[in-house]
Amino acid sequence: MVKEEHREKILELLNKAMSMELQAVHQYMHQHYLFDDEDFGELAANVKLIAIDEMRHAEALGER
């Protein structure tokens, strides 16, 4: 019974972490498109790179 409770808690924490990662991806991509629309070229490109990095974090977390 204790093992199952630990397993459920671990899954709950991993799901919460994944949710946070995906929210970050969404936020950075949204900012990228806003900056791109306003012609903030280099800033938009840098924010997009941050979003891609967050996607990699989410993918690594998903593998766990």
Chimera marker file (.cmm) of the C-alpha trace (Angstrom):
<marker_set name="trace">
<marker id="1" x="0.000" y="0.000" z="0.000" r="1" g="1" b="0" radius="0.5"/>
<marker id="2" x="2.803" y="2.422" z="0.843" r="1" g="1" b="0" radius="0.5"/>
<marker id="3" x="4.529" y="1.723" z="-2.493" r="1" g="1" b="0" radius="0.5"/>
<marker id="4" x="1.348" y="2.583" z="-4.376" r="1" g="1" b="0" radius="0.5"/>
<marker id="5" x="0.979" y="5.843" z="-2.428" r="1" g="1" b="0" radius="0.5"/>
<marker id="6" x="4.578" y="6.778" z="-3.241" r="1" g="1" b="0" radius="0.5"/>
<marker id="7" x="4.048" y="5.911" z="-6.888" r="1" g="1" b="0" radius="0.5"/>
<marker id="8" x="0.928" y="8.079" z="-7.043" r="1" g="1" b="0" radius="0.5"/>
<marker id="9" x="2.751" y="11.004" z="-5.387" r="1" g="1" b="0" radius="0.5"/>
<marker id="10" x="5.679" y="10.697" z="-7.804" r="1" g="1" b="0" radius="0.5"/>
<marker id="11" x="3.315" y="10.663" z="-10.793" r="1" g="1" b="0" radius="0.5"/>
<marker id="12" x="1.462" y="13.662" z="-9.385" r="1" g="1" b="0" radius="0.5"/>
<marker id="13" x="4.715" y="15.620" z="-9.030" r="1" g="1" b="0" radius="0.5"/>
<marker id="14" x="5.959" y="14.622" z="-12.484" r="1" g="1" b="0" radius="0.5"/>
<marker id="15" x="2.639" y="15.649" z="-14.038" r="1" g="1" b="0" radius="0.5"/>
<marker id="16" x="2.795" y="18.997" z="-12.243" r="1" g="1" b="0" radius="0.5"/>
<marker id="17" x="6.355" y="19.540" z="-13.478" r="1" g="1" b="0" radius="0.5"/>
<marker id="18" x="5.308" y="18.648" z="-17.032" r="1" g="1" b="0" radius="0.5"/>
<marker id="19" x="2.412" y="21.078" z="-16.837" r="1" g="1" b="0" radius="0.5"/>
<marker id="20" x="4.781" y="23.844" z="-15.753" r="1" g="1" b="0" radius="0.5"/>
<marker id="21" x="7.195" y="23.050" z="-18.598" r="1" g="1" b="0" radius="0.5"/>
<marker id="22" x="4.412" y="23.112" z="-21.183" r="1" g="1" b="0" radius="0.5"/>
<marker id="23" x="3.071" y="26.395" z="-19.807" r="1" g="1" b="0" radius="0.5"/>
<marker id="24" x="6.553" y="27.882" z="-20.191" r="1" g="1" b="0" radius="0.5"/>
<marker id="25" x="6.745" y="26.661" z="-23.796" r="1" g="1" b="0" radius="0.5"/>
<marker id="26" x="3.383" y="28.224" z="-24.541" r="1" g="1" b="0" radius="0.5"/>
<marker id="27" x="4.319" y="31.510" z="-22.868" r="1" g="1" b="0" radius="0.5"/>
<marker id="28" x="7.644" y="31.846" z="-24.673" r="1" g="1" b="0" radius="0.5"/>
<marker id="29" x="6.156" y="30.949" z="-28.063" r="1" g="1" b="0" radius="0.5"/>
<marker id="30" x="3.362" y="33.462" z="-27.522" r="1" g="1" b="0" radius="0.5"/>
<marker id="31" x="5.930" y="36.144" z="-26.678" r="1" g="1" b="0" radius="0.5"/>
<marker id="32" x="7.992" y="35.149" z="-29.710" r="1" g="1" b="0" radius="0.5"/>
<marker id="33" x="5.051" y="35.672" z="-32.053" r="1" g="1" b="0" radius="0.5"/>
<marker id="34" x="4.170" y="38.997" z="-30.424" r="1" g="1" b="0" radius="0.5"/>
<marker id="35" x="7.751" y="40.239" z="-30.742" r="1" g="1" b="0" radius="0.5"/>
<marker id="36" x="7.984" y="38.923" z="-34.296" r="1" g="1" b="0" radius="0.5"/>
<marker id="37" x="4.785" y="40.754" z="-35.267" r="1" g="1" b="0" radius="0.5"/>
<marker id="38" x="6.213" y="43.981" z="-33.828" r="1" g="1" b="0" radius="0.5"/>
<marker id="39" x="9.457" y="43.469" z="-35.776" r="1" g="1" b="0" radius="0.5"/>
<marker id="40" x="11.739" y="42.905" z="-32.777" r="1" g="1" b="0" radius="0.5"/>
<marker id="41" x="13.884" y="40.567" z="-34.896" r="1" g="1" b="0" radius="0.5"/>
<marker id="42" x="16.752" y="39.556" z="-32.594" r="1" g="1" b="0" radius="0.5"/>
<marker id="43" x="14.645" y="39.604" z="-29.424" r="1" g="1" b="0" radius="0.5"/>
<marker id="44" x="11.964" y="37.471" z="-31.108" r="1" g="1" b="0" radius="0.5"/>
<marker id="45" x="14.596" y="34.993" z="-32.278" r="1" g="1" b="0" radius="0.5"/>
<marker id="46" x="16.123" y="34.749" z="-28.787" r="1" g="1" b="0" radius="0.5"/>
<marker id="47" x="12.752" y="34.157" z="-27.155" r="1" g="1" b="0" radius="0.5"/>
<marker id="48" x="12.072" y="31.422" z="-29.712" r="1" g="1" b="0" radius="0.5"/>
<marker id="49" x="15.369" y="29.744" z="-28.742" r="1" g="1" b="0" radius="0.5"/>
<marker id="50" x="14.291" y="29.834" z="-25.103" r="1" g="1" b="0" radius="0.5"/>
<marker id="51" x="10.992" y="28.194" z="-26.086" r="1" g="1" b="0" radius="0.5"/>
<marker id="52" x="12.847" y="25.465" z="-27.951" r="1" g="1" b="0" radius="0.5"/>
<marker id="53" x="15.042" y="24.878" z="-24.896" r="1" g="1" b="0" radius="0.5"/>
<marker id="54" x="11.900" y="24.564" z="-22.759" r="1" g="1" b="0" radius="0.5"/>
<marker id="55" x="10.532" y="22.036" z="-25.263" r="1" g="1" b="0" radius="0.5"/>
<marker id="56" x="13.686" y="19.977" z="-24.773" r="1" g="1" b="0" radius="0.5"/>
<marker id="57" x="13.202" y="20.135" z="-21.003" r="1" g="1" b="0" radius="0.5"/>
<marker id="58" x="9.620" y="18.945" z="-21.397" r="1" g="1" b="0" radius="0.5"/>
<marker id="59" x="10.731" y="16.111" z="-23.672" r="1" g="1" b="0" radius="0.5"/>
<marker id="60" x="13.403" y="14.989" z="-21.191" r="1" g="1" b="0" radius="0.5"/>
<marker id="61" x="10.905" y="15.123" z="-18.365" r="1" g="1" b="0" radius="0.5"/>
<marker id="62" x="8.453" y="13.085" z="-20.431" r="1" g="1" b="0" radius="0.5"/>
<marker id="63" x="11.091" y="10.415" z="-20.876" r="1" g="1" b="0" radius="0.5"/>
<marker id="64" x="11.305" y="10.016" z="-17.111" r="1" g="1" b="0" radius="0.5"/>
<link id1="1" id2="2" r="1" g="1" b="0" radius="0.2"/>
<link id1="2" id2="3" r="1" g="1" b="0" radius="0.2"/>
<link id1="3" id2="4" r="1" g="1" b="0" radius="0.2"/>
<link id1="4" id2="5" r="1" g="1" b="0" radius="0.2"/>
<link id1="5" id2="6" r="1" g="1" b="0" radius="0.2"/>
<link id1="6" id2="7" r="1" g="1" b="0" radius="0.2"/>
<link id1="7" id2="8" r="1" g="1" b="0" radius="0.2"/>
<link id1="8" id2="9" r="1" g="1" b="0" radius="0.2"/>
<link id1="9" id2="10" r="1" g="1" b="0" radius="0.2"/>
<link id1="10" id2="11" r="1" g="1" b="0" radius="0.2"/>
<link id1="11" id2="12" r="1" g="1" b="0" radius="0.2"/>
<link id1="12" id2="13" r="1" g="1" b="0" radius="0.2"/>
<link id1="13" id2="14" r="1" g="1" b="0" radius="0.2"/>
<link id1="14" id2="15" r="1" g="1" b="0" radius="0.2"/>
<link id1="15" id2="16" r="1" g="1" b="0" radius="0.2"/>
<link id1="16" id2="17" r="1" g="1" b="0" radius="0.2"/>
<link id1="17" id2="18" r="1" g="1" b="0" radius="0.2"/>
<link id1="18" id2="19" r="1" g="1" b="0" radius="0.2"/>
<link id1="19" id2="20" r="1" g="1" b="0" radius="0.2"/>
<link id1="20" id2="21" r="1" g="1" b="0" radius="0.2"/>
<link id1="21" id2="22" r="1" g="1" b="0" radius="0.2"/>
<link id1="22" id2="23" r="1" g="1" b="0" radius="0.2"/>
<link id1="23" id2="24" r="1" g="1" b="0" radius="0.2"/>
<link id1="24" id2="25" r="1" g="1" b="0" radius="0.2"/>
<link id1="25" id2="26" r="1" g="1" b="0" radius="0.2"/>
<link id1="26" id2="27" r="1" g="1" b="0" radius="0.2"/>
<link id1="27" id2="28" r="1" g="1" b="0" radius="0.2"/>
<link id1="28" id2="29" r="1" g="1" b="0" radius="0.2"/>
<link id1="29" id2="30" r="1" g="1" b="0" radius="0.2"/>
<link id1="30" id2="31" r="1" g="1" b="0" radius="0.2"/>
<link id1="31" id2="32" r="1" g="1" b="0" radius="0.2"/>
<link id1="32" id2="33" r="1" g="1" b="0" radius="0.2"/>
<link id1="33" id2="34" r="1" g="1" b="0" radius="0.2"/>
<link id1="34" id2="35" r="1" g="1" b="0" radius="0.2"/>
<link id1="35" id2="36" r="1" g="1" b="0" radius="0.2"/>
<link id1="36" id2="37" r="1" g="1" b="0" radius="0.2"/>
<link id1="37" id2="38" r="1" g="1" b="0" radius="0.2"/>
<link id1="38" id2="39" r="1" g="1" b="0" radius="0.2"/>
<link id1="39" id2="40" r="1" g="1" b="0" radius="0.2"/>
<link id1="40" id2="41" r="1" g="1" b="0" radius="0.2"/>
<link id1="41" id2="42" r="1" g="1" b="0" radius="0.2"/>
<link id1="42" id2="43" r="1" g="1" b="0" radius="0.2"/>
<link id1="43" id2="44" r="1" g="1" b="0" radius="0.2"/>
<link id1="44" id2="45" r="1" g="1" b="0" radius="0.2"/>
<link id1="45" id2="46" r="1" g="1" b="0" radius="0.2"/>
<link id1="46" id2="47" r="1" g="1" b="0" radius="0.2"/>
<link id1="47" id2="48" r="1" g="1" b="0" radius="0.2"/>
<link id1="48" id2="49" r="1" g="1" b="0" radius="0.2"/>
<link id1="49" id2="50" r="1" g="1" b="0" radius="0.2"/>
<link id1="50" id2="51" r="1" g="1" b="0" radius="0.2"/>
<link id1="51" id2="52" r="1" g="1" b="0" radius="0.2"/>
<link id1="52" id2="53" r="1" g="1" b="0" radius="0.2"/>
<link id1="53" id2="54" r="1" g="1" b="0" radius="0.2"/>
<link id1="54" id2="55" r="1" g="1" b="0" radius="0.2"/>
<link id1="55" id2="56" r="1" g="1" b="0" radius="0.2"/>
<link id1="56" id2="57" r="1" g="1" b="0" radius="0.2"/>
<link id1="57" id2="58" r="1" g="1" b="0" radius="0.2"/>
<link id1="58" id2="59" r="1" g="1" b="0" radius="0.2"/>
<link id1="59" id2="60" r="1" g="1" b="0" radius="0.2"/>
<link id1="60" id2="61" r="1" g="1" b="0" radius="0.2"/>
<link id1="61" id2="62" r="1" g="1" b="0" radius="0.2"/>
<link id1="62" id2="63" r="1" g="1" b="0" radius="0.2"/>
<link id1="63" id2="64" r="1" g="1" b="0" radius="0.2"/>
</marker_set>
